[in-house]
Amino acid sequence: MRATDLIVSAISNTFRSKTRTLLTVMSIFIGAFTLTITSGLGTGINAYIDDTVSGIGASDVMTVTKTGDSTTDPRADAGPTEYNPDAISGGIPGTTVTALTPADIQTLEGIDGVVSVDAQRTITLDYIQVGDGTRYVAGVGSLVAGQTTLLAAGAEPDDAATSLEVALPQSYVEPLGFAGDSEALGKTVTLVLTDAVRTQHTIEATVVGVTEEGLASATGSSLLTNSAVTDALFDAQSTGIPADEADRYASASVWFDPGATSADLDALKERLADAGYTGTTTADQLGTITTVIDGIVLVLNAFAIIALLAAAFGIVNTLLMSVQERTREIGLMKAMGMGSRRVFSLFSLEATFIGFLGSAIGALVAILIGTAISSVLADTVLSDLTGLTLIAFDPASIAAIIVLVMAIAFLAGTLPAARAAKADPVDSLRYE
C-alpha cells in the first residue's frame, strides 16, 4: 500500500464510528481552543507592552537620576521636610529630585559602558491656545532617539527640522476647536510660558501630528515637540536665570551598547551607583507588568495542556476500541502481505488526523470568537487603552499549536497502533 493510499485509508477509517470520533474530536477541540485563546491573549498584551516600551524609550537607553531621597508633600503628622538647595521638580506634583548639573553630565560621559548622554530639560508651560480660543494647561515632552509614540494622524515632529513642530495629544483636538485629528494638521498653536522674572513668552508652532495615549508613555498626554520648539521654550523659560542655575536637569538619557547583555547592564548600573547615580531601563519600568502577564498566560496554558492530556486518553480509548472491532480486518491485511510497520502507520495516522481535526477546528473557532471579543472590548471597557488588541493571533503560534496537538495525538495513538501491529494474522482471522 502506497503512502497516499495509507493516508486516504486512515482518514476514511476515522469516520467509521462517527459518534465516537466526534466525542474525541470535541475533547481535543476544548484543549486546542483554550490554548489558542490564551496564546492570543499573551500575544496581544505583550505586543501592546512592546509598543508601550518603545513609547517610554529606546531599548538601548536608560534614564539616570542622581541618587538621593526624593521629597514629597509631607503629611500633617510627618513633620517638615529639610530644605535641599539642589532639589528640583521631579515631574510629579509634590515631588522633587536632586538636580543634575553639567558637571554630572560630564561625569556620566566618562563612565565605562556609557556611549553618550543627553540631559533632559524640564519645561513648565503655562498653557496652549489656538487663536483667541480657550486656554488649556499642557505638559511638554520630546522623543529621544529610538523612541516612538502611537499616532492617530500625521507624523512625529522632526528633530532635524528648524521649523517649530508639535504633535497634539488626541484629547486636546476637540477642546482646541478642531473638528477632527486630520483637521488639526498644519494648523498653528500658541504656546505660552513664564520666565523667572514673571514675563510671559509666546511661541507659535505648527501641528504635524496627533498622538494617542499609551499605557505608560508620557508623550501620549503631553505636547510632543521637536528640538527647535524645546530649545525655544527652554531659552525663554531661562530668561533672567543665571547660567549655572538654568543648566539643572531632573534626569539624563544615557545610551549604552545595543548588544549589551543583562550582565553588562547590571555592571553598568553598579558603576553608576558607585558614582552616585541610579539607572533605570525601559525593561525595568515595565518588567513587573510583563512578568505578571506572562505568569497568568502560563497558568492558563497549563489548564489547556491538562485538557489536551485528558483528550489524549480519549484518543487511546477510541483507537483501542477500533483495533478490537477491526481484529479480523487487521488479520486479513496482514495475510495479504501488509507488514507490521504499515499497520502501525495506519493507526498512528488515524490518531494524528483526529488530533488535526480537533486542533484545526478549535483554533479556527478561537480566532473567530477571540477576534469578536477583542473588538467588543476595544470599543467598550478597554476604550481608554488606545492601540490595545487584547487577543491577537500570530500565524506561527497557531501553526505551532496545531502541530503540538497532532504530536500529542500521535503519541496517544502509539499504544493501540503497536497492539494492532503485533496482532497475529491467524489468530485475528479466527477472532469472533
VOPA-841477 format. One line per field, with one value per residue (C-alpha): residue number from 1; residue in three letters; y, x, z. Coordinates in nm, 3 decimals, always signed. Layout:
! residues N
i <- (NUM:...)
aa <- (ALA:...)
py <- (Y:...)
px <- (X:...)
pz <- (Z:...)
! end
This chain:
! residues 432
i <- (1:2:3:4:5:6:7:8:9:10:11:12:13:14:15:16:17:18:19:20:21:22:23:24:25:26:27:28:29:30:31:32:33:34:35:36:37:38:39:40:41:42:43:44:45:46:47:48:49:50:51:52:53:54:55:56:57:58:59:60:61:62:63:64:65:66:67:68:69:70:71:72:73:74:75:76:77:78:79:80:81:82:83:84:85:86:87:88:89:90:91:92:93:94:95:96:97:98:99:100:101:102:103:104:105:106:107:108:109:110:111:112:113:114:115:116:117:118:119:120:121:122:123:124:125:126:127:128:129:130:131:132:133:134:135:136:137:138:139:140:141:142:143:144:145:146:147:148:149:150:151:152:153:154:155:156:157:158:159:160:161:162:163:164:165:166:167:168:169:170:171:172:173:174:175:176:177:178:179:180:181:182:183:184:185:186:187:188:189:190:191:192:193:194:195:196:197:198:199:200:201:202:203:204:205:206:207:208:209:210:211:212:213:214:215:216:217:218:219:220:221:222:223:224:225:226:227:228:229:230:231:232:233:234:235:236:237:238:239:240:241:242:243:244:245:246:247:248:249:250:251:252:253:254:255:256:257:258:259:260:261:262:263:264:265:266:267:268:269:270:271:272:273:274:275:276:277:278:279:280:281:282:283:284:285:286:287:288:289:290:291:292:293:294:295:296:297:298:299:300:301:302:303:304:305:306:307:308:309:310:311:312:313:314:315:316:317:318:319:320:321:322:323:324:325:326:327:328:329:330:331:332:333:334:335:336:337:338:339:340:341:342:343:344:345:346:347:348:349:350:351:352:353:354:355:356:357:358:359:360:361:362:363:364:365:366:367:368:369:370:371:372:373:374:375:376:377:378:379:380:381:382:383:384:385:386:387:388:389:390:391:392:393:394:395:396:397:398:399:400:401:402:403:404:405:406:407:408:409:410:411:412:413:414:415:416:417:418:419:420:421:422:423:424:425:426:427:428:429:430:431:432)
aa <- (MET:ARG:ALA:THR:ASP:LEU:ILE:VAL:SER:ALA:ILE:SER:ASN:THR:PHE:ARG:SER:LYS:THR:ARG:THR:LEU:LEU:THR:VAL:MET:SER:ILE:PHE:ILE:GLY:ALA:PHE:THR:LEU:THR:ILE:THR:SER:GLY:LEU:GLY:THR:GLY:ILE:ASN:ALA:TYR:ILE:ASP:ASP:THR:VAL:SER:GLY:ILE:GLY:ALA:SER:ASP:VAL:MET:THR:VAL:THR:LYS:THR:GLY:ASP:SER:THR:THR:ASP:PRO:ARG:ALA:ASP:ALA:GLY:PRO:THR:GLU:TYR:ASN:PRO:ASP:ALA:ILE:SER:GLY:GLY:ILE:PRO:GLY:THR:THR:VAL:THR:ALA:LEU:THR:PRO:ALA:ASP:ILE:GLN:THR:LEU:GLU:GLY:ILE:ASP:GLY:VAL:VAL:SER:VAL:ASP:ALA:GLN:ARG:THR:ILE:THR:LEU:ASP:TYR:ILE:GLN:VAL:GLY:ASP:GLY:THR:ARG:TYR:VAL:ALA:GLY:VAL:GLY:SER:LEU:VAL:ALA:GLY:GLN:THR:THR:LEU:LEU:ALA:ALA:GLY:ALA:GLU:PRO:ASP:ASP:ALA:ALA:THR:SER:LEU:GLU:VAL:ALA:LEU:PRO:GLN:SER:TYR:VAL:GLU:PRO:LEU:GLY:PHE:ALA:GLY:ASP:SER:GLU:ALA:LEU:GLY:LYS:THR:VAL:THR:LEU:VAL:LEU:THR:ASP:ALA:VAL:ARG:THR:GLN:HIS:THR:ILE:GLU:ALA:THR:VAL:VAL:GLY:VAL:THR:GLU:GLU:GLY:LEU:ALA:SER:ALA:THR:GLY:SER:SER:LEU:LEU:THR:ASN:SER:ALA:VAL:THR:ASP:ALA:LEU:PHE:ASP:ALA:GLN:SER:THR:GLY:ILE:PRO:ALA:ASP:GLU:ALA:ASP:ARG:TYR:ALA:SER:ALA:SER:VAL:TRP:PHE:ASP:PRO:GLY:ALA:THR:SER:ALA:ASP:LEU:ASP:ALA:LEU:LYS:GLU:ARG:LEU:ALA:ASP:ALA:GLY:TYR:THR:GLY:THR:THR:THR:ALA:ASP:GLN:LEU:GLY:THR:ILE:THR:THR:VAL:ILE:ASP:GLY:ILE:VAL:LEU:VAL:LEU:ASN:ALA:PHE:ALA:ILE:ILE:ALA:LEU:LEU:ALA:ALA:ALA:PHE:GLY:ILE:VAL:ASN:THR:LEU:LEU:MET:SER:VAL:GLN:GLU:ARG:THR:ARG:GLU:ILE:GLY:LEU:MET:LYS:ALA:MET:GLY:MET:GLY:SER:ARG:ARG:VAL:PHE:SER:LEU:PHE:SER:LEU:GLU:ALA:THR:PHE:ILE:GLY:PHE:LEU:GLY:SER:ALA:ILE:GLY:ALA:LEU:VAL:ALA:ILE:LEU:ILE:GLY:THR:ALA:ILE:SER:SER:VAL:LEU:ALA:ASP:THR:VAL:LEU:SER:ASP:LEU:THR:GLY:LEU:THR:LEU:ILE:ALA:PHE:ASP:PRO:ALA:SER:ILE:ALA:ALA:ILE:ILE:VAL:LEU:VAL:MET:ALA:ILE:ALA:PHE:LEU:ALA:GLY:THR:LEU:PRO:ALA:ALA:ARG:ALA:ALA:LYS:ALA:ASP:PRO:VAL:ASP:SER:LEU:ARG:TYR:GLU)
py <- (+0.000:+0.333:+0.625:+0.818:+0.510:+0.471:+0.832:+0.805:+0.479:+0.629:+0.929:+0.713:+0.474:+0.770:+0.823:+0.459:+0.535:+0.894:+0.944:+0.810:+1.014:+1.327:+1.298:+1.250:+1.546:+1.760:+1.681:+1.785:+2.089:+2.217:+2.196:+2.349:+2.626:+2.717:+2.704:+2.926:+3.185:+3.204:+3.226:+3.509:+3.683:+3.670:+3.785:+4.080:+4.206:+4.159:+4.340:+4.631:+4.629:+4.630:+4.935:+5.097:+5.024:+5.188:+5.487:+5.515:+5.494:+5.303:+4.963:+5.087:+5.388:+5.417:+5.706:+5.823:+6.034:+6.143:+5.903:+6.067:+6.086:+6.243:+6.458:+6.471:+6.687:+6.594:+6.462:+6.659:+6.409:+6.359:+6.689:+6.935:+6.825:+6.958:+7.209:+7.085:+7.364:+7.111:+6.977:+7.048:+6.931:+6.559:+6.594:+6.471:+6.734:+6.748:+6.558:+6.673:+6.509:+6.610:+6.806:+6.700:+6.969:+6.999:+6.851:+6.545:+6.510:+6.511:+6.250:+6.027:+6.056:+5.928:+5.612:+5.289:+5.149:+5.483:+5.566:+5.911:+6.127:+6.365:+6.588:+6.601:+6.957:+7.027:+7.282:+7.418:+7.551:+7.795:+7.699:+7.618:+7.814:+7.836:+8.192:+8.361:+8.032:+7.873:+7.831:+7.480:+7.364:+7.124:+6.945:+6.929:+6.614:+6.509:+6.184:+6.051:+5.855:+5.518:+5.621:+5.605:+5.711:+5.600:+5.831:+5.892:+6.119:+6.287:+6.227:+6.277:+6.617:+6.613:+6.687:+6.772:+7.044:+7.410:+7.487:+7.472:+7.148:+6.995:+6.690:+6.730:+6.469:+6.335:+6.456:+6.820:+6.815:+6.894:+7.129:+7.343:+7.379:+7.127:+6.910:+6.602:+6.466:+6.528:+6.880:+6.978:+6.901:+7.208:+7.446:+7.685:+7.665:+7.917:+7.801:+8.038:+8.016:+8.249:+8.308:+8.370:+8.742:+8.676:+8.775:+8.568:+8.442:+8.332:+8.074:+7.958:+7.607:+7.406:+7.087:+6.798:+6.505:+6.385:+6.129:+5.858:+5.793:+5.487:+5.277:+5.429:+5.687:+6.045:+6.163:+6.039:+6.303:+6.583:+6.802:+6.632:+6.885:+6.880:+7.016:+7.359:+7.408:+7.261:+7.491:+7.796:+7.715:+7.639:+7.960:+8.164:+7.990:+8.051:+8.427:+8.607:+8.294:+8.268:+8.013:+7.783:+7.780:+7.727:+7.421:+7.192:+6.873:+6.628:+6.332:+6.232:+5.974:+5.750:+5.540:+5.210:+4.939:+4.788:+4.447:+4.470:+4.159:+4.154:+4.108:+4.412:+4.624:+4.511:+4.604:+4.945:+5.009:+4.921:+5.166:+5.434:+5.357:+5.382:+5.728:+5.835:+5.779:+5.547:+5.399:+5.255:+5.093:+5.068:+4.697:+4.779:+5.014:+4.756:+4.438:+4.364:+4.409:+4.172:+3.912:+3.914:+3.883:+3.603:+3.422:+3.448:+3.325:+3.037:+2.925:+2.942:+2.743:+2.482:+2.431:+2.394:+2.131:+1.940:+1.941:+1.809:+1.532:+1.430:+1.429:+1.203:+0.933:+0.969:+0.903:+0.593:+0.463:+0.538:+0.361:+0.063:+0.007:+0.048:-0.215:-0.450:-0.407:-0.447:-0.750:-0.972:-0.684:-0.646:-1.020:-1.005:-0.711:-0.897:-1.217:-1.020:-0.901:-0.574:-0.551:-0.459:-0.122:-0.037:-0.140:+0.072:+0.367:+0.326:+0.355:+0.627:+0.832:+0.788:+0.927:+1.215:+1.301:+1.308:+1.545:+1.762:+1.784:+1.882:+2.134:+2.297:+2.341:+2.459:+2.713:+2.842:+2.888:+3.051:+3.301:+3.393:+3.426:+3.588:+3.850:+3.932:+3.961:+4.174:+4.409:+4.450:+4.513:+4.765:+4.969:+4.943:+4.870:+4.894:+5.201:+5.410:+5.184:+5.310:+5.071:+4.762:+4.448:+4.226:+3.899:+3.894:+3.584:+3.507:+3.261:+3.095:+3.038:+2.894:+2.655:+2.554:+2.476:+2.257:+2.071:+2.028:+1.879:+1.648:+1.533:+1.461:+1.269:+1.070:+0.973:+0.877:+0.655:+0.463:+0.214:+0.096:+0.117:-0.107:-0.351:-0.369:-0.412:-0.706:-0.890:-1.246:-1.280:-1.638:-1.557:-1.235:-1.421:-1.666:-1.381:-1.377)
px <- (+0.000:+0.142:+0.177:-0.110:-0.336:-0.238:-0.337:-0.668:-0.749:-0.664:-0.892:-1.183:-1.142:-1.161:-1.526:-1.635:-1.771:-1.885:-2.021:-1.711:-1.481:-1.691:-1.670:-1.292:-1.255:-1.465:-1.237:-0.934:-1.127:-1.165:-0.794:-0.691:-0.950:-0.824:-0.459:-0.526:-0.719:-0.451:-0.179:-0.368:-0.413:-0.041:+0.043:-0.197:-0.096:+0.277:+0.253:+0.085:+0.356:+0.625:+0.458:+0.441:+0.809:+0.902:+0.693:+0.882:+1.224:+1.461:+1.587:+1.948:+1.875:+1.838:+1.709:+1.964:+1.893:+2.110:+2.087:+1.919:+1.595:+1.310:+1.079:+0.701:+0.439:+0.472:+0.169:+0.040:+0.191:+0.520:+0.682:+0.859:+1.099:+1.454:+1.533:+1.757:+1.900:+1.982:+1.626:+1.410:+1.069:+1.052:+0.772:+0.503:+0.319:+0.459:+0.779:+1.136:+1.463:+1.824:+1.922:+2.188:+2.437:+2.669:+2.944:+2.723:+2.671:+3.048:+3.090:+2.829:+3.001:+3.324:+3.172:+3.275:+2.992:+2.824:+2.812:+2.651:+2.446:+2.157:+2.033:+1.653:+1.535:+1.216:+0.984:+0.681:+0.425:+0.155:-0.099:-0.171:-0.418:-0.548:-0.620:-0.839:-0.985:-0.987:-0.654:-0.561:-0.286:-0.045:+0.281:+0.575:+0.757:+1.001:+1.126:+1.477:+1.645:+1.475:+1.165:+0.826:+0.473:+0.128:-0.006:-0.371:-0.285:+0.013:+0.374:+0.613:+0.787:+1.117:+1.411:+1.628:+1.388:+1.449:+1.077:+0.877:+0.675:+0.443:+0.216:-0.106:-0.247:-0.573:-0.762:-0.674:-0.804:-1.172:-1.123:-0.887:-1.159:-1.054:-1.322:-1.102:-0.748:-0.673:-0.819:-0.564:-0.268:-0.097:-0.267:-0.081:-0.098:+0.032:+0.250:+0.287:+0.521:+0.651:+1.019:+1.192:+1.109:+0.738:+0.742:+0.528:+0.674:+0.469:+0.589:+0.389:+0.431:+0.275:+0.077:+0.229:+0.072:-0.186:-0.075:-0.274:-0.235:-0.029:-0.030:+0.287:+0.405:+0.409:+0.415:+0.060:-0.074:+0.177:+0.260:+0.528:+0.779:+1.087:+1.426:+1.358:+1.049:+1.219:+1.519:+1.299:+1.084:+1.385:+1.563:+1.250:+1.194:+1.557:+1.537:+1.661:+1.821:+2.200:+2.354:+2.461:+2.104:+1.942:+2.151:+1.987:+1.821:+1.583:+1.731:+1.953:+1.917:+2.223:+2.290:+2.474:+2.581:+2.266:+2.434:+2.489:+2.388:+2.199:+2.532:+2.674:+2.372:+2.400:+2.768:+2.689:+2.421:+2.674:+2.928:+2.658:+2.563:+2.925:+2.937:+2.617:+2.357:+2.063:+1.996:+1.663:+1.596:+1.259:+1.256:+1.296:+0.999:+0.763:+0.937:+0.690:+0.390:+0.538:+0.624:+0.272:+0.109:+0.343:+0.263:-0.112:-0.081:+0.140:-0.124:-0.398:-0.181:-0.131:-0.509:-0.519:-0.243:-0.435:-0.740:-0.527:-0.385:-0.738:-0.823:-0.520:-0.678:-0.989:-0.779:-0.629:-0.974:-1.115:-0.834:-0.823:-1.192:-1.126:-0.849:-1.083:-1.362:-1.129:-0.934:-1.040:-0.969:-0.617:-0.562:-0.678:-0.449:-0.151:-0.243:-0.242:+0.111:+0.079:+0.370:+0.350:+0.510:+0.232:-0.036:+0.128:+0.144:-0.224:-0.349:-0.096:-0.221:-0.578:-0.478:-0.288:-0.582:-0.817:-0.572:-0.561:-0.941:-0.979:-0.691:-0.778:-1.145:-1.055:-0.803:-1.044:-1.331:-1.091:-0.975:-1.333:-1.456:-1.134:-1.136:-1.502:-1.447:-1.135:-1.323:-1.614:-1.383:-1.176:-1.490:-1.622:-1.435:-1.087:-1.156:-0.918:-0.625:-0.581:-0.395:-0.463:-0.576:-0.646:-0.648:-0.419:-0.325:+0.017:+0.002:+0.324:+0.184:-0.141:+0.056:+0.271:-0.040:-0.186:+0.143:+0.169:-0.180:-0.113:+0.208:+0.017:-0.244:+0.026:+0.188:-0.151:-0.211:+0.115:-0.023:-0.324:-0.118:+0.151:-0.118:-0.258:+0.090:+0.170:-0.154:-0.106:-0.284:-0.401:-0.546:-0.701:-0.881:-1.025:-1.147:-1.525)
pz <- (+0.000:-0.108:+0.136:-0.027:-0.007:+0.357:+0.434:+0.247:+0.423:+0.766:+0.703:+0.588:+0.883:+1.120:+1.030:+1.070:+1.414:+1.371:+1.724:+1.896:+1.670:+1.721:+2.100:+2.082:+1.846:+2.081:+2.375:+2.167:+2.046:+2.404:+2.474:+2.140:+2.176:+2.524:+2.418:+2.115:+2.319:+2.589:+2.326:+2.155:+2.488:+2.557:+2.203:+2.219:+2.561:+2.505:+2.170:+2.349:+2.616:+2.344:+2.187:+2.529:+2.595:+2.264:+2.374:+2.701:+2.542:+2.319:+2.426:+2.444:+2.665:+3.040:+3.247:+3.503:+3.809:+4.095:+4.386:+4.682:+4.872:+4.676:+4.879:+4.868:+5.028:+5.395:+5.579:+5.872:+6.116:+5.933:+6.023:+5.790:+5.518:+5.528:+5.255:+4.974:+4.753:+4.480:+4.456:+4.151:+4.038:+3.969:+3.716:+3.956:+4.162:+4.513:+4.432:+4.386:+4.284:+4.326:+4.017:+3.768:+3.666:+3.364:+3.586:+3.643:+3.268:+3.216:+3.491:+3.327:+2.989:+3.146:+3.300:+3.128:+2.916:+2.852:+2.479:+2.503:+2.742:+2.677:+2.960:+2.989:+3.041:+3.235:+3.075:+3.257:+3.011:+3.122:+2.857:+2.494:+2.283:+1.927:+1.818:+2.077:+2.195:+2.538:+2.713:+2.830:+3.065:+2.895:+2.957:+2.717:+2.611:+2.342:+2.194:+2.233:+1.953:+1.905:+2.098:+1.926:+2.005:+1.892:+1.623:+1.543:+1.249:+1.087:+1.185:+1.474:+1.499:+1.310:+1.540:+1.240:+1.121:+1.202:+1.186:+1.510:+1.507:+1.766:+1.796:+1.996:+2.232:+2.087:+2.393:+2.305:+1.946:+2.004:+2.305:+2.096:+1.832:+1.565:+1.403:+1.399:+1.411:+1.042:+1.056:+1.321:+1.094:+0.953:+1.196:+1.428:+1.807:+2.059:+2.350:+2.644:+2.944:+3.214:+3.288:+3.620:+3.620:+3.559:+3.195:+2.960:+2.634:+2.333:+2.082:+1.781:+1.640:+1.360:+1.435:+1.238:+1.423:+1.676:+1.937:+2.108:+2.479:+2.571:+2.888:+3.034:+2.785:+2.899:+2.536:+2.491:+2.735:+2.668:+2.374:+2.169:+2.035:+1.817:+1.924:+1.774:+1.994:+2.302:+2.263:+2.211:+2.516:+2.737:+2.636:+2.707:+3.040:+3.143:+3.087:+3.399:+3.549:+3.595:+3.358:+3.639:+3.772:+3.431:+3.349:+3.606:+3.492:+3.657:+3.466:+3.177:+2.899:+2.888:+2.578:+2.605:+2.360:+2.195:+2.215:+2.591:+2.785:+3.115:+3.295:+3.111:+3.214:+3.576:+3.575:+3.423:+3.687:+3.958:+3.815:+3.803:+4.163:+4.274:+4.112:+4.291:+4.018:+3.960:+3.614:+3.501:+3.162:+2.990:+3.067:+3.438:+3.424:+3.277:+3.389:+3.668:+3.440:+3.182:+3.446:+3.590:+3.247:+3.140:+3.465:+3.408:+3.049:+3.167:+3.420:+3.156:+2.916:+3.188:+3.207:+2.828:+2.837:+3.106:+2.879:+2.593:+2.810:+2.902:+2.532:+2.471:+2.688:+2.473:+2.163:+2.326:+2.414:+2.067:+1.883:+2.122:+2.055:+1.683:+1.698:+1.884:+1.630:+1.331:+1.453:+1.159:+0.917:+1.060:+1.021:+0.660:+0.581:+0.730:+0.547:+0.220:+0.286:+0.480:+0.720:+1.090:+1.016:+0.770:+1.018:+1.286:+1.047:+0.954:+1.312:+1.400:+1.106:+1.229:+1.568:+1.408:+1.183:+1.483:+1.651:+1.340:+1.319:+1.684:+1.684:+1.349:+1.440:+1.790:+1.658:+1.393:+1.640:+1.890:+1.627:+1.534:+1.893:+2.020:+1.744:+1.812:+2.190:+2.141:+1.908:+2.152:+2.449:+2.250:+2.189:+2.547:+2.870:+2.712:+2.500:+2.714:+2.622:+2.268:+2.043:+2.257:+2.076:+2.376:+2.183:+1.879:+1.683:+1.540:+1.245:+1.356:+1.707:+1.567:+1.343:+1.641:+1.849:+1.575:+1.534:+1.914:+1.938:+1.644:+1.814:+2.137:+1.934:+1.759:+2.088:+2.230:+1.927:+1.955:+2.214:+2.012:+1.691:+1.843:+1.958:+1.606:+1.456:+1.685:+1.607:+1.473:+1.137:+1.202:+1.547:+1.412:+1.130:+1.382:+1.606:+1.658)
! end
